[in-house]
Amino acid sequence: MAKSLVEKVYTYNKALSEPQRIKMMKIICSSEEETVCVTDIARLLKISQPAATKHLKILCDAGFIKRKRVGSNVYYSANLETIEDYKKVLEYSFIQGFKPCRFDYDCDNCPYKETCA
């Protein structure tokens, strides 16, 4: 079952609602090597590796980043498809957010739930 626009906005925003995770996205998305390991992220942010791993899992679960294990290291890279979807979801939210709802705010039964907020 496809997520409604409201559910997508919630999922994406929840994943990005912590400052460390925003910083992690900056590190990962701006990496010249296109992959960064958890040790590097923890060192750059001056946090423990377990804390970095927890934050990275949340970003992975939301689809913002991909993980790849190479030996004992785990490398992270940006998932550009999800990042583009997030941008589209935000745009739809602003467009639809100012229009009245013709379906009494029943998002589950709305034929436009994927593009309506």
HUCOR-V716190 format. One record per residue. RES is the residue in one small letter. SS is DSSP state (hx for helix, st for strand, lp for the rest). PHI is phi in whole degrees, -180 to 180 (none if undefined). PSI is psi in degrees with one decimal (NA if undefined). Layout:
((RES,SS,PHI,PSI) (RES,SS,PHI,PSI))
This chain:
((m,lp,none,130.4) (a,lp,-71,142.4) (k,lp,-76,146.0) (s,lp,-74,164.7) (l,hx,-59,-41.4) (v,hx,-61,-44.0) (e,hx,-65,-39.5) (k,hx,-65,-45.7) (v,hx,-58,-45.5) (y,hx,-61,-48.9) (t,hx,-62,-48.5) (y,hx,-65,-47.5) (n,hx,-66,-36.2) (k,hx,-63,-42.5) (a,hx,-64,-32.7) (l,lp,-97,10.0) (s,lp,-80,1.6) (e,lp,-116,129.4) (p,hx,-54,-38.3) (q,hx,-62,-35.8) (r,hx,-71,-34.3) (i,hx,-63,-44.3) (k,hx,-63,-39.6) (m,hx,-61,-41.9) (m,hx,-62,-40.8) (k,hx,-61,-46.2) (i,hx,-62,-48.6) (i,hx,-68,-45.9) (c,hx,-70,-25.5) (s,lp,-99,3.4) (s,lp,-69,127.6) (e,lp,-68,-28.7) (e,lp,-82,-8.6) (e,lp,70,-4.3) (t,lp,-141,144.2) (v,st,-135,140.3) (c,st,-94,160.4) (v,hx,-61,-33.6) (t,hx,-62,-42.6) (d,hx,-65,-42.6) (i,hx,-63,-46.1) (a,hx,-61,-43.2) (r,hx,-64,-46.9) (l,hx,-62,-37.7) (l,hx,-91,-3.5) (k,lp,57,46.1) (i,lp,-126,166.2) (s,lp,-71,156.9) (q,hx,-64,-41.1) (p,hx,-61,-38.1) (a,hx,-65,-43.1) (a,hx,-61,-42.8) (t,hx,-61,-41.4) (k,hx,-61,-46.5) (h,hx,-63,-43.0) (l,hx,-64,-35.1) (k,hx,-62,-41.6) (i,hx,-63,-42.6) (l,hx,-66,-37.3) (c,hx,-66,-46.7) (d,hx,-60,-34.3) (a,lp,-80,-10.9) (g,lp,92,2.1) (f,lp,-69,-31.2) (i,st,-132,160.2) (k,st,-114,150.7) (r,st,-120,147.9) (k,st,-142,124.7) (r,st,-90,130.0) (v,st,-130,104.2) (g,lp,65,-126.1) (s,lp,-93,-3.3) (n,st,-98,148.4) (v,st,-116,127.7) (y,st,-112,145.0) (y,st,-119,143.0) (s,st,-142,159.3) (a,st,-72,140.5) (n,lp,-99,95.2) (l,hx,-64,-28.3) (e,hx,-63,-45.1) (t,hx,-68,-39.9) (i,hx,-62,-42.0) (e,hx,-65,-39.7) (d,hx,-63,-40.9) (y,hx,-61,-44.6) (k,hx,-61,-41.5) (k,hx,-67,-41.8) (v,hx,-61,-43.2) (l,hx,-64,-41.7) (e,hx,-62,-47.9) (y,hx,-58,-41.3) (s,hx,-60,-42.2) (f,hx,-72,-37.1) (i,hx,-67,-48.8) (q,hx,-81,-22.3) (g,lp,-62,-17.5) (f,lp,-109,11.3) (k,lp,-107,142.9) (p,lp,-67,150.0) (c,lp,-89,128.0) (r,lp,-89,-1.8) (f,lp,-121,29.0) (d,lp,52,35.0) (y,lp,61,28.0) (d,lp,-95,78.8) (c,hx,-61,-32.4) (d,hx,-63,-30.3) (n,hx,-109,8.4) (c,lp,-79,129.3) (p,lp,-70,-11.7) (y,lp,-112,20.9) (k,lp,-60,-25.2) (e,lp,-77,-16.7) (t,lp,-129,12.8) (c,lp,-125,141.1) (a,lp,-112,NA))
